[in-house]
Structure formats: C-alpha cells, structure tokens
C-alpha cells in the first residue's frame, strides 16, 4: 500500500473529507490535498504533516516487528 493510500484509508475511517483536511492544513483550496494524495512519491514532511493532523505518526521499525490492529504498512 502506498503512503497516500494509507492517508486516504485513515481519512475514510475517521470520516475526514479532503476539504476538512485542507482546512486543518491551512490551505485555501482542497484540490492541493487531492494533488498530494494523487502523488506516487509524496515527501516525508507532507506525509508527516497530514498524519499528525489525523492523529497518527510515522514509525520506522524492523521488518520482523509484528503489526498490531490499527497499524498500516506503507511501501
């Protein structure tokens, strides 16, 4: 799953619309968020900012660490 797919899944789970996330990001236009979510290679800074506003954070851990409920793996 791509990182942007993870953000979309979290948004869906939490019922957050693109316009609401754009507002939290201080962006005047929601299409900027849509553009970010359509990128195949989003910057780590932009990813972290969106995740933080959704109540999540990015973690780096060894591959053999078991995943827990509510975790998402981005590749």
Backbone as a chain_set.jsonl record, in Angstrom:
{"seq": "XXXXXXXXXXXXXXXXXXXXXXXXXXXXXXXXXXXXXXXXXXXXXXXXXXXXXXXXXXXXXXXXXXXXXXXXXXX", "coords": {"N": [[0.856, -1.177, 0.0], [0.587, 2.186, -0.874], [1.915, 5.178, 0.66], [0.176, 7.369, 0.425], [-2.206, 6.05, 0.028], [-2.583, 4.968, 2.521], [-3.062, 7.302, 4.014], [-5.469, 8.093, 2.813], [-7.087, 5.915, 3.588], [-7.103, 6.192, 6.383], [-8.362, 8.68, 6.541], [-10.883, 7.976, 5.536], [-11.725, 6.102, 7.469], [-11.861, 7.743, 9.717], [-13.738, 9.53, 8.903], [-13.028, 11.919, 7.666], [-13.122, 14.492, 5.417], [-11.663, 15.614, 2.289], [-11.716, 18.417, 2.036], [-11.914, 19.187, 4.718], [-9.462, 18.299, 5.747], [-7.775, 19.903, 4.227], [-8.46, 22.379, 5.293], [-7.509, 22.048, 7.935], [-4.838, 21.937, 7.34], [-4.397, 24.491, 6.655], [-4.815, 25.319, 4.104], [-6.167, 27.004, 1.323], [-7.453, 25.87, -0.799], [-8.982, 22.79, -1.513], [-8.145, 21.152, -3.533], [-5.41, 21.057, -3.501], [-4.749, 19.255, -1.501], [-5.895, 16.99, -2.64], [-4.194, 16.738, -4.848], [-1.789, 16.166, -3.519], [-2.471, 13.672, -2.457], [-2.657, 12.192, -4.747], [-0.136, 11.869, -5.653], [2.601, 9.788, -6.544], [4.885, 9.666, -5.121], [5.113, 11.068, -2.366], [6.392, 13.716, -0.316], [8.219, 13.153, 2.71], [7.892, 15.043, 4.725], [5.431, 16.301, 4.064], [3.743, 14.086, 4.209], [4.043, 13.38, 6.94], [2.951, 15.678, 8.12], [0.242, 15.578, 7.322], [-0.501, 13.118, 8.48], [-0.091, 13.687, 11.212], [-2.068, 15.61, 11.69], [-4.236, 14.0, 11.425], [-4.085, 12.491, 13.613], [-2.152, 10.518, 13.743], [1.145, 8.982, 13.446], [4.28, 8.557, 11.769], [6.26, 5.661, 11.81], [9.362, 3.949, 12.107], [10.52, 0.744, 11.929], [11.969, -2.506, 12.638], [11.6, -5.022, 10.085], [10.629, -7.468, 11.035], [8.99, -6.891, 13.147], [5.906, -7.43, 14.677], [2.761, -6.525, 13.272], [0.141, -4.493, 14.573], [-3.359, -4.136, 15.432], [-4.98, -1.491, 13.752], [-2.699, -0.45, 12.692], [-0.882, 0.54, 9.784], [0.761, -0.507, 6.855], [2.997, 1.023, 4.778], [4.429, 1.115, 1.598]], "CA": [[0.0, 0.0, 0.0], [1.357, 3.431, -0.919], [1.704, 6.064, 1.806], [-1.021, 8.182, 0.211], [-3.353, 5.158, 0.239], [-2.744, 4.887, 3.975], [-3.718, 8.55, 4.432], [-6.872, 8.008, 2.357], [-7.788, 4.931, 4.425], [-7.303, 6.826, 7.692], [-9.396, 9.707, 6.363], [-12.176, 7.291, 5.405], [-12.043, 5.52, 8.777], [-12.196, 8.821, 10.653], [-14.775, 10.381, 8.317], [-12.45, 13.232, 7.352], [-13.2, 14.84, 3.999], [-10.498, 16.326, 1.752], [-11.849, 19.847, 2.368], [-11.628, 19.352, 6.15], [-8.013, 18.169, 5.919], [-7.193, 21.123, 3.655], [-8.667, 23.433, 6.287], [-6.567, 21.797, 9.037], [-3.504, 22.233, 6.827], [-4.325, 25.919, 6.386], [-4.832, 25.516, 2.659], [-7.402, 27.635, 0.869], [-8.103, 25.032, -1.809], [-8.891, 21.365, -1.206], [-7.502, 20.406, -4.612], [-3.995, 20.882, -3.15], [-4.706, 17.982, -0.772], [-6.152, 15.953, -3.648], [-2.955, 16.586, -5.617], [-0.836, 15.45, -2.654], [-2.901, 12.28, -2.324], [-2.515, 11.501, -6.031], [1.294, 11.728, -5.954], [3.133, 8.446, -6.305], [6.037, 9.789, -4.229], [4.885, 12.256, -1.54], [7.53, 13.987, 0.565], [8.042, 12.691, 4.086], [7.391, 16.176, 5.516], [3.999, 16.46, 3.79], [3.094, 12.895, 4.757], [4.029, 13.524, 8.395], [2.026, 16.749, 8.484], [-1.125, 15.078, 7.182], [-0.715, 12.086, 9.5], [-0.192, 14.339, 12.52], [-3.383, 16.246, 11.793], [-5.229, 12.928, 11.518], [-3.872, 11.796, 14.885], [-1.241, 9.39, 13.537], [2.538, 9.337, 13.221], [5.06, 7.598, 11.005], [7.25, 4.964, 12.624], [10.27, 3.068, 11.382], [10.821, -0.382, 12.811], [12.461, -3.672, 11.9], [10.594, -5.752, 9.32], [10.058, -8.606, 11.769], [8.092, -6.417, 14.196], [4.52, -7.771, 14.317], [1.826, -5.409, 13.134], [-0.978, -4.529, 15.504], [-4.598, -3.577, 14.905], [-4.938, -0.047, 13.577], [-1.449, -0.083, 12.042], [-0.887, 0.44, 8.332], [2.091, -0.653, 6.267], [3.155, 1.737, 3.519], [5.649, 0.698, 0.884]], "C": [[0.903, 1.241, 0.0], [1.007, 4.291, 0.297], [0.436, 6.898, 1.644], [-2.288, 7.346, 0.349], [-3.641, 4.999, 1.724], [-3.476, 6.126, 4.478], [-5.189, 8.524, 4.031], [-7.677, 7.054, 3.238], [-8.078, 5.505, 5.813], [-8.401, 7.877, 7.6], [-10.78, 9.07, 6.282], [-12.638, 6.742, 6.747], [-12.518, 6.585, 9.758], [-13.287, 9.753, 10.13], [-14.307, 11.79, 8.009], [-12.484, 13.445, 5.844], [-11.95, 15.618, 3.581], [-10.545, 17.797, 2.137], [-11.522, 20.105, 3.837], [-10.127, 19.242, 6.416], [-7.304, 19.396, 5.357], [-7.316, 22.271, 4.637], [-7.695, 23.282, 7.455], [-5.136, 22.134, 8.631], [-3.315, 23.723, 6.543], [-4.294, 26.246, 4.907], [-6.178, 26.071, 2.229], [-8.171, 26.762, -0.121], [-7.899, 23.556, -1.484], [-8.217, 20.571, -2.321], [-6.005, 20.224, -4.359], [-3.824, 19.558, -2.402], [-4.943, 16.83, -1.751], [-4.908, 15.685, -4.486], [-1.906, 15.828, -4.803], [-1.183, 13.968, -2.592], [-2.793, 11.501, -3.629], [-1.052, 11.311, -6.431], [1.746, 10.299, -5.679], [4.3, 8.481, -5.324], [5.905, 11.086, -3.429], [6.087, 12.476, -0.618], [7.192, 13.528, 1.986], [7.461, 13.812, 4.95], [5.893, 16.37, 5.313], [3.204, 15.288, 4.338], [2.958, 13.019, 6.271], [3.023, 14.578, 8.843], [0.575, 16.267, 8.403], [-1.44, 14.028, 8.238], [-0.9, 12.703, 10.879], [-1.569, 14.954, 12.716], [-4.515, 15.228, 11.864], [-5.07, 12.109, 12.798], [-2.989, 10.565, 14.773], [0.191, 9.905, 13.428], [3.217, 8.217, 12.457], [6.087, 6.967, 11.933], [8.121, 4.107, 11.712], [10.69, 1.984, 12.35], [11.346, -1.546, 11.988], [11.305, -4.409, 11.228], [9.899, -6.845, 10.134], [9.143, -8.187, 12.921], [6.652, -6.741, 13.805], [3.642, -6.522, 14.249], [0.677, -5.599, 14.112], [-2.194, -3.901, 14.854], [-4.51, -2.058, 14.845], [-3.641, 0.448, 12.961], [-1.616, -0.254, 10.542], [0.539, 0.336, 7.83], [2.104, 0.057, 4.913], [4.466, 1.319, 2.884], [5.998, 1.699, -0.172]], "O": [[1.856, 1.329, 0.774], [-0.064, 4.145, 0.886], [-0.296, 7.111, 2.61], [-3.332, 7.866, 0.743], [-4.798, 4.907, 2.136], [-4.405, 6.017, 5.277], [-6.057, 8.892, 4.823], [-8.817, 7.35, 3.594], [-9.17, 5.322, 6.351], [-9.267, 7.957, 8.472], [-11.734, 9.562, 6.884], [-13.801, 6.895, 7.12], [-13.453, 6.365, 10.529], [-13.713, 10.666, 10.837], [-15.085, 12.742, 8.08], [-11.927, 12.649, 5.088], [-11.266, 16.206, 4.419], [-9.525, 18.367, 2.525], [-10.92, 21.127, 4.167], [-9.579, 20.001, 7.216], [-6.336, 19.876, 5.947], [-6.38, 23.054, 4.799], [-7.121, 24.268, 7.917], [-4.325, 22.558, 9.455], [-2.21, 24.165, 6.23], [-3.813, 27.303, 4.499], [-7.218, 25.642, 2.729], [-9.386, 26.895, -0.265], [-6.779, 23.123, -1.211], [-7.767, 19.447, -2.097], [-5.39, 19.331, -4.941], [-2.864, 18.826, -2.643], [-4.258, 15.809, -1.686], [-4.603, 14.534, -4.798], [-1.217, 14.954, -5.33], [-0.302, 13.112, -2.666], [-2.835, 10.271, -3.616], [-0.764, 10.663, -7.437], [1.324, 9.68, -4.702], [4.668, 7.452, -4.758], [6.52, 12.093, -3.779], [6.725, 11.513, -0.192], [6.031, 13.52, 2.395], [6.625, 13.553, 5.816], [5.16, 16.579, 6.279], [2.111, 15.473, 4.873], [1.881, 12.79, 6.822], [2.323, 14.387, 9.837], [-0.221, 16.52, 9.307], [-2.52, 14.043, 8.828], [-1.777, 12.282, 11.633], [-2.164, 14.832, 13.787], [-5.619, 15.546, 12.306], [-5.816, 11.161, 13.04], [-3.065, 9.666, 15.611], [0.422, 11.11, 13.33], [2.778, 7.067, 12.497], [6.71, 7.653, 12.743], [7.667, 3.609, 10.682], [11.158, 2.265, 13.453], [11.183, -1.567, 10.768], [10.181, -4.421, 11.731], [8.713, -7.111, 9.938], [8.58, -9.045, 13.601], [6.215, -6.368, 12.716], [3.769, -5.601, 15.055], [0.295, -6.724, 14.434], [-2.077, -3.213, 13.84], [-4.023, -1.418, 15.778], [-3.492, 1.648, 12.727], [-2.395, -1.09, 10.084], [1.428, 1.022, 8.333], [1.321, -0.268, 4.02], [5.486, 1.186, 3.56], [6.99, 1.529, -0.881]]}, "num_chains": 1, "name": "protein.A"}
